[in-house]
Amino acid sequence: MLKIVTAPNVVLSTKAKSVIKVDKTILDLIKQMEESLNAATDPIGVGLAAPQVGKGLAIFVIKPTEKAKLQAFINPKITKVENEKESKKSKTTKLEGCLSLKDIWGEVERAKTVWLDYLDEAGKPHHKKFTGFIATIIQHEVDHLNGILFPKRVLEQKGTLYQSKKNSKGEDIFEELTI
């Protein structure tokens, strides 16, 4: 298992390099990323990019639910998103967090649908459409590969950032951050 790095680690703000060859080293990294993602419990992680474990490679893994099978994406590129001029229904706004920014949250508007080109763990190329929550995760993780953390998106969209804390009952409460 690899340690999840936190901001302001420079690897989080650096564009990831493409994977040249899917080999044992890359497959071992994916396995370690899966272990790190599964170990993330506060908050529970649904996606993890290689830069978040200190590796500047264009790889991310997702596991949108506890029972879902882990999916790995190598050299992913979003090739199409919903047209921004379409109805508001083409976008969704959700509260996002990040394993590399503990206790920081923000509402981010993301496309509901993305088309992604990527390699799987066998090195096989794919062109696939993703929608809903998985599309949101993919956009968040692709941002990581481009050296972008979600607060940048929140600020670009003139949104609000929050810090979570536990109250006396152990429940999460959110306080607005002023910037």
GULUM-699408 format. One record per atom (N, C-alpha, C, O): residue in three letters; x, z, y. Coordinates in steps of 0.001 Angstrom, whole numbers, padded with zeros to 6 digits, always signed. Each point is the difference from the previous one (the first is absolute). Example, Ala and Ser with C-alpha at 12.3 -4.5 7.8 and 13.67 -1.06 7.14 Angstrom:
REM residues 2
ALA+013190+007800-005690
ALA-000890+000000+001190
ALA+000900+000000+001200
ALA+001036+000665-000019
SER-001386-001385+001069
SER+000820+000060+001190
SER-000770+000730+001090
SER+000509+000169+001108
REM end
This chain:
REM residues 179
MET+000841+000000-001174
MET-000841+000000+001174
MET+000892+000000+001244
MET+001033+000668+000052
LEU-001466-001434+000939
LEU+000749-000085+001239
LEU-000688+000814+001094
LEU-001225+000112+000025
LYS+002019+000447+000868
LYS-000528+000783+001114
LYS-000602-000954+001032
LYS+000587-001037+000308
ILE-001749+001386+000221
ILE-000625-000790+001044
ILE+000652+000379+001328
ILE+000035+001173+000374
VAL+000480-002180+000335
VAL+000654+000250+001276
VAL-001044+000078+001103
VAL-001073-000595-000103
THR+001391+001326+001148
THR-000932+000170+001105
THR+000612-000530+001295
THR+001218-000121+000132
ALA-002095-000189+000814
ALA+000446-000460+001319
ALA+000773+001135+000648
ALA-000373+001164-000153
PRO+001417-001470+000856
PRO+000408-001295+000545
PRO+001083-000727-000816
PRO+000829-000685+000598
ASN-000798+000799-001897
ASN+001012-000674-000817
ASN+000014-001497+000344
ASN-001047-000647+000019
VAL+002226+000112+000249
VAL+000153-001385+000464
VAL-000542-001025-001007
VAL-000443-001073+000411
VAL+000465+001369-001695
VAL-000502-000954-000993
VAL-001492-000293+000218
VAL-000485-001070-000367
LEU-000234+002022+000965
LEU-001434-000193+000245
LEU-000285-000954+001158
LEU-001108-000525+000115
SER+002100+000302+000737
SER-000202-000894+001139
SER+000795-001293-000125
SER+000158-000740+000971
THR+000338+000476-002170
THR+000801-001190-000265
THR-000765-000945-000921
THR-000611+000437-000975
LYS+000647-001735+001286
LYS-000672-000989-000851
LYS+000675-000033-001374
LYS+001225-000074-000097
ALA-002029+000130-000950
ALA+000523+000003-001373
ALA+000530-001377-000389
ALA-000472-001027+000486
LYS+001454+001031-001365
LYS+000586-001239-000500
LYS-000761-000492-001238
LYS-000506+000797-000790
SER+000435-002105+000642
SER-000649-000595-001168
SER+000777+000332-001263
SER+001223+000133+000021
VAL-001948-000003-001112
VAL+000609+000201-001313
VAL+000451-001369-000505
VAL-000790-000944-000039
ILE+002051+000840-000342
ILE+000549-001272-000467
ILE-000417-000282-001437
ILE-000356-001127-000346
LYS+000407+002169-000491
LYS-000315-000177-001419
LYS-000686+001258-000516
LYS+000449+001117+000258
VAL-001541-001311-000990
VAL-000682+001136-000622
VAL+000749+000304-001298
VAL-000129-000713-000996
ASP+000912+001787+001036
ASP+000815+000377-001153
ASP-000232+001471-000341
ASP-000901+000641+000542
LYS+001722-000123-001443
LYS-000166+001392-000451
LYS+000108+000980+001168
LYS-000735+000987+000041
THR+001621-001237+000889
THR+000160+000889+001159
THR-001298+000074+000805
THR-000422+001079+000415
ILE-000199-002228-000200
ILE-001262-000054+000765
ILE-001111+000677-000803
ILE-000787+000757+000568
LEU+000708-001009-001855
LEU-001035+000618-000834
LEU+000181+001518-000064
LEU-000981+000743-000013
ASP+002234-000283-000028
ASP+000268+001448+000036
ASP-000442+000603+001326
ASP-000565+001093+000032
LEU+000823-001810+001070
LEU-000425+000468+001317
LEU-001527+000116+000048
LEU-000526+000990+000509
ILE-000178-001976-001024
ILE-001471+000035-000017
ILE-000497+001201-000796
ILE-000948+000669+000412
LYS+001576-000396-001538
LYS-000387+001156-000822
LYS+000222+001307+000777
LYS-000849+000890-000028
GLN+001976-000780+000711
GLN+000279+001206+000794
GLN-000968+000116+001179
GLN-000402+001104+000369
MET+000028-002241+000220
MET-000981+000019+001094
MET-001357+000481-000520
MET-000701+000750+000679
GLU+000341-001185-001882
GLU-001257+000464-000608
GLU+000028+001512-000179
GLU-000976+000681+000317
GLU+002084-000152-000821
GLU+000128+001450-000188
GLU-000115+000730+001333
GLU-000655+001039+000084
SER+001287-001575+000957
SER-000059+000621+001326
SER-001418-000044+000561
SER-000466+000975+000588
LEU-000219-002101-000768
LEU-001378-000132+000478
LEU-000908+000975-000740
LEU-000829+000667+000619
ASN+000976-000581-001923
ASN-000835+000907-000794
ASN+000242+001467+000356
ASN-000900+000831-000116
ALA+002122-000522+000548
ALA+000334+001381+000348
ALA-000506+000393+001390
ALA-000064+001184+000332
ALA-000293-002180+000472
ALA-000467+000269+001375
ALA-001433+000523-000061
ALA-000928-000744-000318
THR+000757+002015+000623
THR-001331+000609-000130
THR-000567+000528+001306
THR-001194+000293+000070
ASP+002009-000163+000963
ASP-000512+000546+001266
ASP+000595-000751+001173
ASP+001006+000460+000541
PRO-001555-001580-000113
PRO-001232-000581-000515
PRO+000256-000789-001281
PRO+001144-000284-000353
ILE-002213-000058-000325
ILE+000105-000835-001199
ILE+000380-001398+000461
ILE-000613-000545+000918
GLY+001620-000034-001551
GLY+000448-001332+000369
GLY-000741-001083-000754
GLY-000305+000150-001183
VAL+000011-001259+001884
VAL-000642-001147-000635
VAL+000907-001227+000035
VAL-000287-001013-000639
GLY+001384+001112+001391
GLY+000949-001099+000081
GLY+001355+000526+000422
GLY+000101+001029+000667
LEU+000937-001743-001062
LEU+001356+000409+000342
LEU+000879-001246+000072
LEU+000050-000796-000937
ALA+000640+000641+002062
ALA+000919-001122+000187
ALA+001427+000461-000283
ALA+000340+001166+000205
ALA+000481-002083-000674
ALA+001391+000343-000324
ALA+000740+000665+001170
ALA+000770+000930-000239
PRO-000966-001364+001490
PRO+000685+000706+001089
PRO-000351+001497+000060
PRO+000802+000801+000480
GLN-001977-000427-000955
GLN-000396+001407+000032
GLN+000779+000856-000989
GLN-000037+001228+000080
VAL+000738-001860-001004
VAL+000884+000740-000905
VAL+001457-000370+000281
VAL+000875+000153-000852
GLY-000638-000647+002078
GLY+001361-000272+000454
GLY+000592-001312-000454
GLY+001202-000215+000153
LYS-002017-000675-000712
LYS+000489-001288-000493
LYS-000565-001116+000876
LYS-001216-000186+000063
GLY+002083-000547+000602
GLY-000433-001040+000926
GLY-000342-001312-000673
GLY+000499-001053+000399
LEU-001346+001105-001417
LEU-000392-001195-000750
LEU-001498-000257+000162
LEU-000781+000933+000186
ALA+000388-002207-000259
ALA-001385-000411+000189
ALA-000813+000220-001282
ALA-000325-000940-000725
ILE+000014+002199+000479
ILE-000785+000400-001179
ILE-000947+001106+000439
ILE+000379+000887+000765
PHE-001615-000946-001256
PHE-000864+001166+000126
PHE-000857+000114-001239
PHE-000208-000969-000730
VAL-000287+002182+000508
VAL-000891+000277-001123
VAL-001271+000632+000567
VAL+000028+000693+001017
ILE-001136-000950-001700
ILE-001258+000626+000400
ILE-000707+000567-001220
ILE+000149-000488-001120
LYS-000919+001528+001377
LYS-000844+000625-001004
LYS-001187+000578+000780
LYS+000005+001172+000374
PRO-001042-002028-000129
PRO-001079+000383+000911
PRO-000860+001176-000465
PRO-000639+000661+000819
THR+000621-000400-002111
THR-000715+001171-000515
THR+000872+000687-001036
THR+000947-000591-000520
GLU-001270+001829+000228
GLU+000797+000769-000963
GLU+000060-000672-001364
GLU+001021+000066-000684
LYS-002121-000715+000285
LYS-000061-000616-001329
LYS+000422-001464-000016
LYS+000094-000610-001065
ALA+000160+000045+002246
ALA+000383-001413+000075
ALA+001387-000213-000595
ALA+000848+000893+000009
LYS-000642-002099-000524
LYS+001318-000392-000493
LYS+000859-000375+001211
LYS-000463-000696+000904
LEU+001701+001157-000892
LEU+000909-000318+001088
LEU+000234-001508+000054
LEU+000172-000649-001032
GLN-000167+000102+002245
GLN+000330-001409+000207
GLN+001251-000066+000860
GLN+000126+000717+000992
ALA+000798-001587-001385
ALA+001226-000205+000765
ALA-000037-001374+000653
ALA-000482-000967-000590
PHE+000996+000891+001817
PHE+000032-001238+000771
PHE+001428-000194+000495
PHE+000543+000847+000711
ILE+000055-001963-001091
ILE+001377-000299+000367
ILE-000011-001205+000942
ILE-000681-000994-000253
ASN+001444+001098+001341
ASN+000057-001034+001035
ASN-001397-000420+000488
ASN-000281-001195+000095
PRO-000589+002153+000211
PRO-001358-000346+000408
PRO-000055-000593+001410
PRO+000734+000415+000897
LYS-001616-001387-000730
LYS-000231-000598+001316
LYS-001498-000211+000152
LYS-000632-000661-000824
ILE+000072+001230+001885
ILE-001408-000262+000304
ILE-000065-001405+000581
ILE+000639-000292+001010
THR-001421-000580-001658
THR-000073-001391+000433
THR-001261-000291+000799
THR-000060-000995+000722
LYS-000958+001861-000846
LYS-001241-000228+000730
LYS-000749+001324+000112
LYS-000009+000799-000936
VAL-000620-000576+002090
VAL-000890+001144+000195
VAL-001301-000543+000573
VAL-000070-001158+000412
GLU-000968+002008-000388
GLU-001253-000409+000636
GLU+000276-000406+001434
GLU+000806+000630+000685
ASN-001463-001667-000234
ASN+000141-000465+001370
ASN-000447+001093+000957
ASN-001124+000493-000101
GLU+001992-000111+001027
GLU-000314+001077+000933
GLU-001194-000314+000886
GLU-000604+000921+000550
LYS+000242-002190-000392
LYS-001129-000361+000859
LYS-001330+000057-000745
LYS-001060-000218+000585
GLU+001128+000509-001870
GLU-001234+000149-000763
GLU-000676+001306+000382
GLU+000506+000753+000832
SER-001639-000495-001438
SER-000758+001208+000324
SER+000830+001254-000256
SER+001013-000038-000698
LYS-001461+001140+001273
LYS+000669+001294-000209
LYS+000071+000346-001482
LYS+000851+000788-000414
LYS-001739-001372-000387
LYS-000013+000304-001427
LYS+001241-000525-000717
LYS+000237+000351-001156
SER+000562-001192+001831
SER+001208-000520-000639
SER+001148+001011+000060
SER+001058-000210-000593
LYS-001285+001313+001324
LYS+001028+001032+000121
LYS-000594+001347-000357
LYS-001213+000205+000049
THR+002090+000695-000404
THR-000432+001357-000318
THR+000975+000979+000656
THR+001199-000266+000089
THR-001722+001381+000361
THR+000839+001033+000592
THR-000072+001232-000873
THR-001081+000519-000278
LYS+002244-000055-000154
LYS+000070+001177-000862
LYS+001092+000927+000521
LYS+000934-000424+000680
LEU-001079+001684-001017
LEU+001027+000979+000328
LEU+001141-000188-000994
LEU-000196+000124-001209
GLU+001383-000422+001720
GLU+001161-000214-000856
GLU+000991+001134+000165
GLU+000114+000606+001065
GLY+000592-000338-002137
GLY+001116+000921+000001
GLY+001173-000694-000660
GLY-000095-001166-000382
CYS+001195+001875+000249
CYS+001193-000600-000580
CYS+000854+001092-000627
CYS+000180+001070+000582
LEU+000339-001344-001761
LEU+000845+000972-000679
LEU+001302+000263+000756
LEU+000644+001028-000213
SER-000252-001955+001097
SER+001220+000175+000781
SER-000256+000649+001359
SER+000937+000249+000758
LEU-002193+000021-000455
LEU-000383+000659+001263
LEU-000987+001109-000331
LEU-001190-000100+000297
LYS+001694+001142-000906
LYS-000865+001087-000472
LYS-000843+000566+001141
LYS+000498+000258+001096
ASP-001773-000074-001380
ASP-000957+000636+000902
ASP-000364-000830+001229
ASP-000642+000526+000909
ILE+001026-001800-000845
ILE-000376-000869+001114
ILE-001014-001018-000521
ILE+000189-000602-001057
TRP-001268+000423+001821
TRP-001098-000886-000393
TRP-000432-000821+001199
TRP+000227+000396+001143
GLY-000840-001523-001396
GLY-000534-000807+001088
GLY-000954-001050-000511
GLY+000111-000465-001134
GLU-001061+000092+001993
GLU-000945-001060-000366
GLU+000656-001342+000272
GLU+000454-000272+001111
VAL-000409-000569-002151
VAL+000614-001317+000101
VAL-001023-001044-000402
VAL-000642+000107-001045
GLU+000499-001116+001888
GLU-000883-001114-000327
GLU+000800-001004-000815
GLU+001063-000454+000424
ARG-001582+000114-001591
ARG+000668-000939-000909
ARG-000997-001058-000445
ARG-001209+000235-000014
ALA+001724-001396-000346
ALA-000851-001051-000558
ALA-000570+000474-001332
ALA+000678+000684-000767
LYS-001930-001053+000499
LYS-000626+000380-001272
LYS+000509-000841-001163
LYS-000068+000418-001156
THR+000582-001612+001471
THR+000440-000919-001047
THR+001367-000567+000351
THR+000231-000430+001130
VAL+000676+000431-002106
VAL+001309-000632+000165
VAL+000319-000829-001239
VAL-000439+000316-001106
TRP+001201-001367+001307
TRP+000538-000790-001097
TRP+001488+000280-000032
TRP+000670-000032+001032
LEU-000157+000304-002215
LEU+001383+000441-000148
LEU+000743-000870-000999
LEU-000493-000259-001098
ASP+001688-000192+001487
ASP+000934-000637-000931
ASP+001000+001074-000394
ASP+000497+000727+000861
TYR-000196-000616-002152
TYR+000938+001015-000472
TYR+000467-000332-001406
TYR-000563-000863-000674
LEU+001601+001563+000248
LEU+000475-000067-001381
LEU-000427+001272-000709
LEU-000035+001075+000600
ASP-000291-001202-001884
ASP-000297+001199-000792
ASP+001284+000481-000675
ASP+001081-000534+000251
GLU-001209+001538-001099
GLU+001179+000602-000644
GLU+000703-000930-000979
GLU+001141+000254-000386
ALA-001815-001330-000018
ALA+000631-000993-000875
ALA+000652-001112+000828
ALA+000587-000930-000554
GLY-000692+001032+001876
GLY+000552-001031+000875
GLY-000928-001185+000182
GLY+000391-001017+000573
LYS-001634+001143-001065
LYS-000976-001094+000076
LYS-000676+000003+001378
LYS-000447+001044+000475
PRO+000376-002234+000168
PRO-000644-000060+001317
PRO-001527+000043-000096
PRO-000598-000495-000955
HIS-000008+001103+001976
HIS-001463+000103+000089
HIS-000438-000314+001423
HIS+000741+000235+000954
HIS-001944-000765-000821
HIS-000684-000171+001287
HIS-001390+000570-000239
HIS-000796-000587-000734
LYS+000499+001728+001349
LYS-001218+000715-000351
LYS-000692+000549+001238
LYS+000637+000343+000995
LYS-001958-000270-001085
LYS-000839+000547+001066
LYS-000308+001463-000321
LYS-000340+000342-001133
PHE+000465+000523+002162
PHE-000314+001419-000137
PHE-000976+000382+001104
PHE+000084-000501+001122
THR-001012+001396-001454
THR-001000+000421+000973
THR-000121+001526+000022
THR+000486+000699-000889
GLY-001153-000209+001939
GLY-000336+001418+000093
GLY+001207+000903+000100
GLY+000985-000315+000668
PHE-001085+001450-001349
PHE+001031+001035+000072
PHE+001365-000526-000443
PHE+001020+000347+000595
ILE-000997-001183-001638
ILE+001282-000549-000473
ILE+000624-000887+001077
ILE+001218+000022+000181
ALA-002028-000799+000535
ALA+000518-000829+001096
ALA+000615+000879+001087
ALA+001032-000348+000574
THR-001668+001490-000293
THR+000532+000932+000992
THR+001356+000548-000449
THR+000947+000046+000785
ILE-000863+000365-002037
ILE+001272+000529-000528
ILE+001092-001064+000102
ILE+001116+000284+000434
ILE-001447-001508-000838
ILE+000985-001088+000032
ILE+000518-000224+001417
ILE+001204-000155+000200
GLN-002098+000137+000782
GLN+000433-000212+001383
GLN+000919+001139+000471
GLN+000990-000240+000690
HIS-001323+001462-001064
HIS+000829+001165+000355
HIS+001394-000135-000625
HIS+001008+000223+000671
GLU-000956-000587-001953
GLU+001290-000100-000702
GLU+000823-001187+000487
GLU+001221+000108+000109
VAL-001861-001236+000185
VAL+000727-001152+000544
VAL+000590+000372+001365
VAL+001112-000410+000331
ASP-001865+001190+000460
ASP+000569+000489+001259
ASP+001290+000777-000267
ASP+000986-000185+000714
HIS-000980+001047-001726
HIS+001228+000742-000342
HIS+001155-000962-000258
HIS+001121+000242+000448
LEU-001385-001318-001159
LEU+001062-000950-000330
LEU+000518-000718+001239
LEU+001110-000534+000001
ASN-001919+000525+001053
ASN+000402-000605+001268
ASN+000521+001040+000994
ASN+000223-000314+001169
GLY-000030+001551-001634
GLY+000547+001054+000852
GLY-001011+000585+000982
GLY+000378+000546+001037
ILE-001663-000662-001367
ILE-001061+000484+000891
ILE-000718+001172-000659
ILE-000443-000097-001144
LEU+000330+001205+001873
LEU-000764+001156-000467
LEU-001379-000039+000659
LEU-000135-000482+001125
PHE-000881+000983-001813
PHE-001381-000142+000462
PHE-000272+000525+001416
PHE-000882-000545+000663
PRO+001594+001583-000153
PRO-000291+000419+001386
PRO+000190-001125+001026
PRO-000658-000012+001040
LYS+001557-000930-001334
LYS+000170-001145+000904
LYS-001300-000781+000070
LYS-000410-000417+001084
ARG-000245+000213-002216
ARG-001287-000720-000021
ARG-001067+000784+000754
ARG-000794-000576+000743
VAL+000779+001899-000937
VAL-000975+000848+000703
VAL+000181-000166+001505
VAL-000977-000191+000724
LEU+002213+000261-000250
LEU+000267-000102+001430
LEU-000302-001401+000528
LEU-000536-000140+001099
GLU+000877-000911-001877
GLU-000326-001376+000404
GLU-001508-000171+000181
GLU-000453-000724+000887
GLN-000314+001401-001739
GLN-001459-000110+000031
GLN-000634+001030+000931
GLN-001222+000145+000046
LYS+002074+000568+000697
LYS-000446+001036+000942
LYS-000873+001056-000693
LYS-000995+000478+000544
GLY+001417-000139-001771
GLY-000703+001004-000788
GLY+000558+001392+000216
GLY+000786+000246+000915
THR-001214+000655-001780
THR+000385+001401+000101
THR+000798+000413-001224
THR-000328-000372-001127
LEU+001374+001142+001361
LEU+000773+000603-001083
LEU-000404+001458-000138
LEU-000336+000665+000980
TYR+000374-000178-002225
TYR-000378+001376-000292
TYR+001088+000666-000817
TYR+000755-000662-000712
GLN-000682+001982+000823
GLN+000860+000792-000868
GLN-000915+000873-000838
GLN-000914+000641+000520
SER+001167-000621-001823
SER-000829+000836-000869
SER+000685+001339-000219
SER+001224+000100-000086
LYS-002054+000914+000000
LYS+000456+001356-000291
LYS-001014+000620-000943
LYS-001130-000476-000109
LYS+001530+001525-000563
LYS-000910+000729-000880
LYS-000617+001160+000774
LYS+000690+000715+000726
ASN-002011-000539-000893
ASN-000631+001168+000618
ASN+000114+001196-000944
ASN+000651-000093-001041
SER-001270+001197+001390
SER+000122+001227-000808
SER-000586-000155-001401
SER+000339+000766-000902
LYS-001220-001757+000715
LYS-000593-000245-001325
LYS+000792-001038-000801
LYS-000376-000352-001118
GLY+001485-000137+001706
GLY+000809-001004-000684
GLY-000532-001413+000160
GLY+000465-000918-000677
GLU-001436+000730+001565
GLU-000579-001319+000233
GLU+000790-000714+001097
GLU+000542+000633+000906
ASP-000488-001972-001005
ASP+000675-000775+001032
ASP-000844-000051+001260
ASP-001206-000236-000055
ILE+001850+000458+001185
ILE-000627-000212+001298
ILE+000914-000948+000774
ILE+001214-000010-000203
PHE-001804-000780+001085
PHE+000750-001005+000731
PHE-000041+000291+001494
PHE-001064+000187+000589
GLU+002252-000155+000006
GLU+000103+000227+001438
GLU+000574-001269+000624
GLU+000976-000565-000494
GLU-001603+000124+001592
GLU+000459-001192+000688
GLU+001384+000235+000602
GLU+000269+001045+000592
LEU+000600-002042-000758
LEU+001337+000061+000593
LEU-000031-000708+001344
LEU-000621-001054+000129
THR+001265+001604+000844
THR+000114-000676+001278
THR+001397-000585+000104
THR+000999+000645-000319
ILE-000966-001882+000774
ILE+001283-000719+000071
ILE+000279-000393+001442
ILE+001028-000615+000285
REM end
